[in-house]
Amino acid sequence: MALESSKIIYGGDMMLFVATKPVAFSSAAKLDISLKTRDIGSKDSGHWDEKAAGKMS
């Protein structure tokens, strides 16, 4: 069976390969990404909030 490394699979099926050997399979997967912001306001900000990117998880 030939492997297609550039094939995009839409849906819930996912396989993890090490070299050419399948080692894991998932029929449901979820990825959560969050970004915390930090306040960078100064006296020059006036009444406006100013934020910058902080830690990502």
Buried (B, 14 or more C-beta within 10 A) or exposed (E): EEEEEEEEEEEEEEEEEEEEEEEEEEEEEEEEEEEEEEEEEEEEEEEEEEEEEEEEE
